[in-house]
């Protein structure tokens, strides 16, 4: 799907969609339970469908009615038995893949993981290094990743500067083992707020995990996940695009957000205020890398001001190489951005112009381009605009309802 976007200001009240990060975690906790759970506020996105499909592959019953998902957990009828390794299709969801690798080992003795796009190229080395020490088999072949073996209680140490998703996967799996375990990061932990979200979901499911003063996670074994009723809160990473649009002069009221949320991306509200002020600004995104596309867009139109976005190396291995695609997309529209290995330097310009850009199959690049088009001095032709389906499938309908002009071509 390609669209032509015409300059048109957005206006009105907008409620961002439910948090994809929290939804993954609540669904997984419900799927590991011994009863029936109800999770409200699940968007019909490709990432959510991937997580629900993987739960079904492990034996959970998952039913959707609108934005309400009912989950009968894997252990509702006793310990599941598997005649062969289950196949888990993670589509393009990095969270789904990394969360389910250790869970599949704990539940089914392993699994065969498939995916699309760049998913299976994304780094898994922290798991592989750990598996080599723990005697777990793994094999990467074209189009799939196979893991097989038994996770055993004990000490699990891995680096925390690649992705917190590895820690989340283990925090879900280790309580299912028959003895206590300890999980520790060997480096400074990036995106730590995501682990807070994980611990909140585990607590809702009655799984006690203790974080010590030294940053270790103490995990008792023999845990039983309890069914729950839960509601997914608004997604601060998606709200970032509306904050960017607001910073460019669109008259938007952003509604329905929890300003006490554990989501690290809620820092967008503070970053927005910094970008609205005059003078040079440096934003460290090591704890909130998904915010870079909207932050870069807002910064691109801080006329005469310089913005540095640092701590962004992990963006190289997202759905696209986001440091490169953010730079390419906005520069094609007239921005002045210089890309470095782990940061962006942005010199604000007065205006952006129209042009042709490609989402590179990256939902966040597509939404960034849509918000940029609201203030360009000519139309923007966006190739592969359908990539928004990954996380925000009704984005274009919301965009039109707010006054955005998008014409499919």
Secondary structure, DSSP 8 states (H G I E B T S, - for coil): --EEEE----EEEEE--B-HHHHHHHHHHHHTBSSEEEEE-----HHHHHHHHHHHHTT-EEEEETTEEEEE-TTTTSS---SS-EEEE-TT-HHHHHHHHHHHHHHHSEEEEE--TTGGGS--HHHHHHHHHHT-EEEEETTEEEEES---SSEEEE-SSS-THHHHHHHHHGGGSSS-EEEEESS--SSHHHHHHHHHHHHHTT--EEE-TTS-EEE-SS--B---EEE--B-HHHHHHHHHHHHTT-EEEEES--TT-S-GGGGHHHHHHHHHSSS-EEEE-TT-GGGHHHHHHHHHTSTT-EEEEES-GGGGGSSS-HHHHHHHHHHHTT-EEEE-SS-EEEE--S-B--EEEE-TT-HHHHHHHHHHHTTBSS-EEEETGGGGGGT-TTHHHHHHHTT-EEEE-
